[in-house]
Amino acid sequence: MEVVCKNCPVGCHLVVKDGEVYGNKCARGLSYKNYEEKSVFYTQVNLVNSSKGHLSVKSDRELTEAEKEECKELLKSITLEPPIVANKVVIENLGNTGINFISQRKISN
C-alpha cells in the first residue's frame, strides 16, 4: 500500500508491504509499519414496510478493511422499519463490535 507520511513536513511517499516501510527519509516514517488504512464505511440496509427498498447508512467512525468485512456480513441480517430520522444512530453496537451506523436520510411511514 502507498501512503504519504504525515509525521514531519517532508511528506515522503511511503510503500508499506509485509510490515516493512520503504521510501522514508527519516526515522519517523518507520511508524507506518503497522499502518492500516481506515475510512468511514458507507453501505445500505434493507427496509420493510416502505416504498424505498433500502436506507443508506454510514459507520460512526473510521474502520479497517477487516472491520468493514465483518460489518458487511452482520448487516445482511438487519432490516429497519420507518419512520427513520436523518443523521441519527439507527443501528447501535452492531454485533457487539462497538460500531454504530447512522442514517443518511429521512424515511417517512
OpenMM code with the backbone's topology and positions (N, CA, C; nanometers):
from openmm import Vec3, app, unit

residues = "MET GLU VAL VAL CYS LYS ASN CYS PRO VAL GLY CYS HIS LEU VAL VAL LYS ASP GLY GLU VAL TYR GLY ASN LYS CYS ALA ARG GLY LEU SER TYR LYS ASN TYR GLU GLU LYS SER VAL PHE TYR THR GLN VAL ASN LEU VAL ASN SER SER LYS GLY HIS LEU SER VAL LYS SER ASP ARG GLU LEU THR GLU ALA GLU LYS GLU GLU CYS LYS GLU LEU LEU LYS SER ILE THR LEU GLU PRO PRO ILE VAL ALA ASN LYS VAL VAL ILE GLU ASN LEU GLY ASN THR GLY ILE ASN PHE ILE SER GLN ARG LYS ILE SER ASN".split()
positions = [
    Vec3(0.0845, -0.1160, 0.0000),
    Vec3(0.0000, 0.0000, 0.0000),
    Vec3(0.0899, 0.1234, 0.0000),
    Vec3(0.0463, 0.2264, -0.0692),
    Vec3(0.1200, 0.3523, -0.0728),
    Vec3(0.0483, 0.4545, 0.0132),
    Vec3(0.1275, 0.5354, 0.0845),
    Vec3(0.0717, 0.6356, 0.1737),
    Vec3(0.1695, 0.7523, 0.1824),
    Vec3(0.1169, 0.8720, 0.2055),
    Vec3(0.2013, 0.9888, 0.2262),
    Vec3(0.2213, 1.0046, 0.3762),
    Vec3(0.3461, 1.0074, 0.4187),
    Vec3(0.3798, 1.0215, 0.5607),
    Vec3(0.3446, 1.1626, 0.6072),
    Vec3(0.2812, 1.1702, 0.7232),
    Vec3(0.2421, 1.2998, 0.7792),
    Vec3(0.3105, 1.3256, 0.9131),
    Vec3(0.4175, 1.2519, 0.9409),
    Vec3(0.4856, 1.2651, 1.0695),
    Vec3(0.5882, 1.3768, 1.0734),
    Vec3(0.6230, 1.4343, 0.9586),
    Vec3(0.7132, 1.5500, 0.9536),
    Vec3(0.6778, 1.6312, 0.8289),
    Vec3(0.7356, 1.7492, 0.8124),
    Vec3(0.6986, 1.8357, 0.6986),
    Vec3(0.7412, 1.7850, 0.5606),
    Vec3(0.8296, 1.6859, 0.5518),
    Vec3(0.8801, 1.6395, 0.4225),
    Vec3(0.7704, 1.5746, 0.3388),
    Vec3(0.6857, 1.4922, 0.3996),
    Vec3(0.5764, 1.4271, 0.3261),
    Vec3(0.6233, 1.3194, 0.2308),
    Vec3(0.7080, 1.2303, 0.2790),
    Vec3(0.7603, 1.1210, 0.1957),
    Vec3(0.6471, 1.0321, 0.1445),
    Vec3(0.6666, 0.9812, 0.0244),
    Vec3(0.5747, 0.8815, -0.0312),
    Vec3(0.6275, 0.7453, 0.0111),
    Vec3(0.5523, 0.6785, 0.0985),
    Vec3(0.5953, 0.5517, 0.1552),
    Vec3(0.5234, 0.4354, 0.0895),
    Vec3(0.5917, 0.3235, 0.0859),
    Vec3(0.5308, 0.1977, 0.0453),
    Vec3(0.5375, 0.1069, 0.1674),
    Vec3(0.4219, 0.0573, 0.2105),
    Vec3(0.4147, -0.0333, 0.3243),
    Vec3(0.3778, -0.1703, 0.2697),
    Vec3(0.4679, -0.2668, 0.2909),
    Vec3(0.4454, -0.4013, 0.2373),
    Vec3(0.4996, -0.5043, 0.3356),
    Vec3(0.4138, -0.5974, 0.3744),
    Vec3(0.4524, -0.7056, 0.4656),
    Vec3(0.5190, -0.6539, 0.5927),
    Vec3(0.4674, -0.5452, 0.6479),
    Vec3(0.5202, -0.4913, 0.7729),
    Vec3(0.6496, -0.4135, 0.7586),
    Vec3(0.6944, -0.3897, 0.6362),
    Vec3(0.8159, -0.3122, 0.6112),
    Vec3(0.7788, -0.1800, 0.5458),
    Vec3(0.8582, -0.0756, 0.5749),
    Vec3(0.8335, 0.0578, 0.5206),
    Vec3(0.9487, 0.0946, 0.4282),
    Vec3(0.9151, 0.1410, 0.3081),
    Vec3(1.0152, 0.1831, 0.2109),
    Vec3(0.9863, 0.3265, 0.1682),
    Vec3(1.0928, 0.4040, 0.1456),
    Vec3(1.0774, 0.5396, 0.0943),
    Vec3(1.0845, 0.6481, 0.1995),
    Vec3(1.0996, 0.6118, 0.3273),
    Vec3(1.1072, 0.7136, 0.4318),
    Vec3(1.2453, 0.7780, 0.4323),
    Vec3(1.2485, 0.9105, 0.4554),
    Vec3(1.3749, 0.9837, 0.4605),
    Vec3(1.4182, 1.0121, 0.6038),
    Vec3(1.3331, 0.9751, 0.7009),
    Vec3(1.3708, 0.9905, 0.8415),
    Vec3(1.3079, 0.8762, 0.9213),
    Vec3(1.3495, 0.8632, 1.0458),
    Vec3(1.3021, 0.7529, 1.1306),
    Vec3(1.1530, 0.7623, 1.1618),
    Vec3(1.0965, 0.8806, 1.1532),
    Vec3(0.9539, 0.8965, 1.1849),
    Vec3(0.8647, 0.8146, 1.0915),
    Vec3(0.9087, 0.7956, 0.9705),
    Vec3(0.8301, 0.7198, 0.8736),
    Vec3(0.8161, 0.5730, 0.9089),
    Vec3(0.9063, 0.5224, 0.9922),
    Vec3(0.9000, 0.3814, 1.0315),
    Vec3(0.7750, 0.3496, 1.1124),
    Vec3(0.7117, 0.4519, 1.1700),
    Vec3(0.5903, 0.4285, 1.2488),
    Vec3(0.4768, 0.3751, 1.1614),
    Vec3(0.4901, 0.3848, 1.0310),
    Vec3(0.3859, 0.3368, 0.9404),
    Vec3(0.3926, 0.1860, 0.9170),
    Vec3(0.4881, 0.1154, 0.9800),
    Vec3(0.4999, -0.0284, 0.9541),
    Vec3(0.3756, -0.1051, 0.9970),
    Vec3(0.3036, -0.0538, 1.0951),
    Vec3(0.1788, -0.1170, 1.1389),
    Vec3(0.0568, -0.0402, 1.0897),
    Vec3(0.0782, 0.0455, 0.9908),
    Vec3(-0.0288, 0.1312, 0.9392),
    Vec3(-0.1351, 0.0483, 0.8687),
    Vec3(-0.2575, 0.0797, 0.9001),
    Vec3(-0.3700, 0.0169, 0.8323),
    Vec3(-0.4642, 0.1284, 0.7882),
    Vec3(-0.4915, 0.1338, 0.6607),
    Vec3(-0.5778, 0.2390, 0.6082),
    Vec3(-0.7185, 0.2237, 0.6651),
    Vec3(-0.7751, 0.3360, 0.7066),
    Vec3(-0.9098, 0.3364, 0.7629),
    Vec3(-0.9931, 0.4431, 0.6937),
    Vec3(-1.1227, 0.4193, 0.6880),
    Vec3(-1.2148, 0.5199, 0.6354),
    Vec3(-1.3550, 0.4899, 0.6871),
    Vec3(-1.4401, 0.5914, 0.6805),
    Vec3(-1.5795, 0.5725, 0.7189),
    Vec3(-1.6416, 0.4753, 0.6190),
    Vec3(-1.7242, 0.3843, 0.6685),
    Vec3(-1.7844, 0.2796, 0.5864),
    Vec3(-1.9273, 0.3186, 0.5500),
    Vec3(-1.9538, 0.3331, 0.4204),
    Vec3(-2.0866, 0.3648, 0.3685),
    Vec3(-2.1463, 0.2387, 0.3072),
    Vec3(-2.2725, 0.2110, 0.3397),
    Vec3(-2.3389, 0.0925, 0.2859),
    Vec3(-2.4893, 0.1129, 0.2893),
    Vec3(-2.5648, 0.0079, 0.2595),
    Vec3(-2.7109, 0.0160, 0.2602),
    Vec3(-2.7687, -0.0960, 0.3448),
    Vec3(-2.8821, -0.0666, 0.4074),
    Vec3(-2.9539, -0.1630, 0.4902),
    Vec3(-3.0943, -0.1768, 0.4330),
    Vec3(-3.1465, -0.2984, 0.4324),
    Vec3(-3.2806, -0.3232, 0.3801),
    Vec3(-3.3877, -0.2621, 0.4696),
    Vec3(-3.4974, -0.2188, 0.4048),
    Vec3(-3.6133, -0.1632, 0.4751),
    Vec3(-3.7335, -0.2545, 0.4556),
    Vec3(-3.8221, -0.2557, 0.5552),
    Vec3(-3.9507, -0.3250, 0.5427),
    Vec3(-4.0608, -0.2213, 0.5562),
    Vec3(-4.1776, -0.2521, 0.4995),
    Vec3(-4.2937, -0.1625, 0.5062),
    Vec3(-4.2618, -0.0222, 0.4560),
    Vec3(-4.1918, -0.0159, 0.3442),
    Vec3(-4.1546, 0.1127, 0.2859),
    Vec3(-4.1491, 0.0983, 0.1343),
    Vec3(-4.1842, 0.2059, 0.0637),
    Vec3(-4.1731, 0.2035, -0.0821),
    Vec3(-4.0260, 0.2078, -0.1247),
    Vec3(-3.9413, 0.2537, -0.0368),
    Vec3(-3.7969, 0.2523, -0.0613),
    Vec3(-3.7457, 0.1140, -0.0233),
    Vec3(-3.6579, 0.0592, -0.0988),
    Vec3(-3.6082, -0.0751, -0.0710),
    Vec3(-3.4962, -0.0815, 0.0309),
    Vec3(-3.4249, 0.0317, 0.0451),
    Vec3(-3.3097, 0.0305, 0.1339),
    Vec3(-3.2818, 0.1707, 0.1879),
    Vec3(-3.1967, 0.1760, 0.2880),
    Vec3(-3.1560, 0.3015, 0.3508),
    Vec3(-3.0044, 0.3102, 0.3481),
    Vec3(-2.9509, 0.4225, 0.3056),
    Vec3(-2.8064, 0.4446, 0.3099),
    Vec3(-2.7659, 0.4789, 0.4527),
    Vec3(-2.6604, 0.4124, 0.5000),
    Vec3(-2.6088, 0.4359, 0.6349),
    Vec3(-2.4569, 0.4484, 0.6281),
    Vec3(-2.3986, 0.5026, 0.7348),
    Vec3(-2.2525, 0.5116, 0.7439),
    Vec3(-2.2097, 0.4786, 0.8857),
    Vec3(-2.0871, 0.4297, 0.8993),
    Vec3(-2.0340, 0.3996, 1.0322),
    Vec3(-2.0061, 0.5302, 1.1056),
    Vec3(-2.0071, 0.5228, 1.2382),
    Vec3(-1.9848, 0.6433, 1.3183),
    Vec3(-1.8368, 0.6715, 1.3420),
    Vec3(-1.7507, 0.5889, 1.2846),
    Vec3(-1.6061, 0.6105, 1.2957),
    Vec3(-1.5371, 0.5431, 1.1777),
    Vec3(-1.4092, 0.5705, 1.1631),
    Vec3(-1.3320, 0.5076, 1.0566),
    Vec3(-1.3069, 0.3610, 1.0910),
    Vec3(-1.3143, 0.2749, 0.9889),
    Vec3(-1.2975, 0.1311, 1.0073),
    Vec3(-1.1843, 0.0777, 0.9208),
    Vec3(-1.1219, -0.0297, 0.9672),
    Vec3(-1.0226, -0.1005, 0.8864),
    Vec3(-1.0970, -0.1877, 0.7854),
    Vec3(-1.0247, -0.2416, 0.6891),
    Vec3(-1.0877, -0.3297, 0.5900),
    Vec3(-1.1471, -0.4529, 0.6571),
    Vec3(-1.0793, -0.5072, 0.7579),
    Vec3(-1.1310, -0.6253, 0.8286),
    Vec3(-1.2618, -0.5925, 0.9001),
    Vec3(-1.2691, -0.4753, 0.9620),
    Vec3(-1.3926, -0.4340, 1.0296),
    Vec3(-1.5059, -0.4149, 0.9290),
    Vec3(-1.4736, -0.3593, 0.8124),
    Vec3(-1.5756, -0.3402, 0.7085),
    Vec3(-1.6323, -0.4740, 0.6628),
    Vec3(-1.5458, -0.5719, 0.6435),
    Vec3(-1.5914, -0.7042, 0.6005),
    Vec3(-1.6810, -0.7677, 0.7060),
    Vec3(-1.6439, -0.7538, 0.8334),
    Vec3(-1.7264, -0.8079, 0.9416),
    Vec3(-1.8633, -0.7405, 0.9432),
    Vec3(-1.8644, -0.6089, 0.9275),
    Vec3(-1.9910, -0.5346, 0.9266),
    Vec3(-2.0781, -0.5747, 0.8080),
    Vec3(-2.0182, -0.5945, 0.6906),
    Vec3(-2.0951, -0.6368, 0.5725),
    Vec3(-2.1735, -0.7635, 0.6025),
    Vec3(-2.1072, -0.8598, 0.6645),
    Vec3(-2.1733, -0.9867, 0.6969),
    Vec3(-2.2840, -0.9668, 0.7997),
    Vec3(-2.2573, -0.8904, 0.9041),
    Vec3(-2.3566, -0.8683, 1.0091),
    Vec3(-2.4772, -0.7894, 0.9583),
    Vec3(-2.4541, -0.6953, 0.8678),
    Vec3(-2.5625, -0.6106, 0.8173),
    Vec3(-2.6577, -0.6852, 0.7240),
    Vec3(-2.6152, -0.7981, 0.6687),
    Vec3(-2.7021, -0.8757, 0.5796),
    Vec3(-2.8296, -0.9206, 0.6496),
    Vec3(-2.8229, -0.9392, 0.7806),
    Vec3(-2.9394, -0.9886, 0.8556),
    Vec3(-3.0212, -0.8762, 0.9192),
    Vec3(-2.9843, -0.7515, 0.8944),
    Vec3(-3.0527, -0.6368, 0.9551),
    Vec3(-3.1562, -0.5796, 0.8588),
    Vec3(-3.2772, -0.5559, 0.9086),
    Vec3(-3.3780, -0.4795, 0.8349),
    Vec3(-3.4326, -0.3734, 0.9289),
    Vec3(-3.4606, -0.2587, 0.8741),
    Vec3(-3.5143, -0.1473, 0.9518),
    Vec3(-3.6538, -0.1139, 0.9030),
    Vec3(-3.7302, -0.0496, 0.9902),
    Vec3(-3.8667, -0.0110, 0.9560),
    Vec3(-3.8850, 0.1382, 0.9815),
    Vec3(-3.9438, 0.2097, 0.8856),
    Vec3(-3.9707, 0.3521, 0.9051),
    Vec3(-4.0696, 0.3748, 1.0190),
    Vec3(-4.0758, 0.4926, 1.0744),
    Vec3(-4.0065, 0.6144, 1.0313),
    Vec3(-3.8607, 0.6158, 1.0773),
    Vec3(-3.7768, 0.6789, 0.9951),
    Vec3(-3.6345, 0.6917, 1.0251),
    Vec3(-3.5971, 0.8383, 1.0122),
    Vec3(-3.5270, 0.8868, 1.1120),
    Vec3(-3.4822, 1.0260, 1.1149),
    Vec3(-3.3422, 1.0332, 1.0542),
    Vec3(-3.3164, 1.1344, 0.9738),
    Vec3(-3.1849, 1.1513, 0.9114),
    Vec3(-3.0792, 1.1846, 1.0159),
    Vec3(-2.9594, 1.1363, 0.9929),
    Vec3(-2.8416, 1.1658, 1.0751),
    Vec3(-2.8538, 1.1218, 1.2201),
    Vec3(-2.9243, 1.0131, 1.2433),
    Vec3(-2.9377, 0.9553, 1.3780),
    Vec3(-2.8871, 0.8115, 1.3755),
    Vec3(-2.8389, 0.7648, 1.4906),
    Vec3(-2.7955, 0.6254, 1.5008),
    Vec3(-2.9173, 0.5354, 1.4837),
    Vec3(-2.9118, 0.4466, 1.3854),
    Vec3(-3.0222, 0.3534, 1.3605),
    Vec3(-2.9827, 0.2094, 1.3935),
    Vec3(-2.8527, 0.1834, 1.4002),
    Vec3(-2.8022, 0.0524, 1.4420),
    Vec3(-2.6937, 0.0790, 1.5450),
    Vec3(-2.7180, 0.0352, 1.6664),
    Vec3(-2.6247, 0.0610, 1.7754),
    Vec3(-2.5468, -0.0655, 1.8105),
    Vec3(-2.4148, -0.0511, 1.8217),
    Vec3(-2.3266, -0.1597, 1.8641),
    Vec3(-2.3498, -0.2873, 1.7818),
    Vec3(-2.3371, -0.2759, 1.6519),
    Vec3(-2.3613, -0.3873, 1.5594),
    Vec3(-2.2827, -0.5112, 1.6014),
    Vec3(-2.3529, -0.6180, 1.6345),
    Vec3(-2.2891, -0.7447, 1.6695),
    Vec3(-2.1856, -0.7349, 1.7798),
    Vec3(-2.2073, -0.6459, 1.8756),
    Vec3(-2.1135, -0.6221, 1.9865),
    Vec3(-1.9750, -0.5777, 1.9395),
    Vec3(-1.9691, -0.5097, 1.8255),
    Vec3(-1.8417, -0.4595, 1.7733),
    Vec3(-1.8095, -0.3208, 1.8270),
    Vec3(-1.9102, -0.2536, 1.8834),
    Vec3(-1.8914, -0.1155, 1.9267),
    Vec3(-1.9108, -0.0164, 1.8134),
    Vec3(-1.9492, -0.0665, 1.6969),
    Vec3(-1.9672, 0.0189, 1.5792),
    Vec3(-2.1152, 0.0511, 1.5635),
    Vec3(-2.1441, 0.1798, 1.5493),
    Vec3(-2.2805, 0.2267, 1.5275),
    Vec3(-2.2946, 0.2708, 1.3825),
    Vec3(-2.4186, 0.2649, 1.3321),
    Vec3(-2.4456, 0.3120, 1.1965),
    Vec3(-2.5502, 0.4223, 1.2003),
    Vec3(-2.5255, 0.5253, 1.1215),
    Vec3(-2.6056, 0.6476, 1.1191),
    Vec3(-2.6830, 0.6546, 0.9878),
    Vec3(-2.8114, 0.6893, 0.9973),
    Vec3(-2.8943, 0.7032, 0.8769),
    Vec3(-2.8472, 0.8225, 0.7945),
    Vec3(-2.8593, 0.8115, 0.6635),
    Vec3(-2.8178, 0.9182, 0.5734),
    Vec3(-2.9341, 1.0009, 0.5209),
    Vec3(-3.0575, 0.9542, 0.5478),
    Vec3(-3.1739, 1.0307, 0.5015),
    Vec3(-3.2947, 0.9973, 0.5881),
    Vec3(-3.3959, 1.0790, 0.5717),
    Vec3(-3.5224, 1.0596, 0.6425),
    Vec3(-3.6112, 0.9677, 0.5597),
    Vec3(-3.6750, 0.8737, 0.6266),
    Vec3(-3.7725, 0.7867, 0.5611),
    Vec3(-3.9012, 0.7963, 0.6419),
    Vec3(-4.0079, 0.8427, 0.5791),
    Vec3(-4.1379, 0.8540, 0.6460),
    Vec3(-4.2135, 0.7229, 0.6361),
    Vec3(-4.3218, 0.7134, 0.7115),
    Vec3(-4.4087, 0.5940, 0.7050),
    Vec3(-4.4707, 0.5800, 0.5685),
] * unit.nanometer
topology = app.Topology()
chain = topology.addChain("A")
for resn in residues:
    res = topology.addResidue(resn, chain)
    for name in ("N", "CA", "C"):
        topology.addAtom(name, app.Element.getBySymbol(name[0]), res)
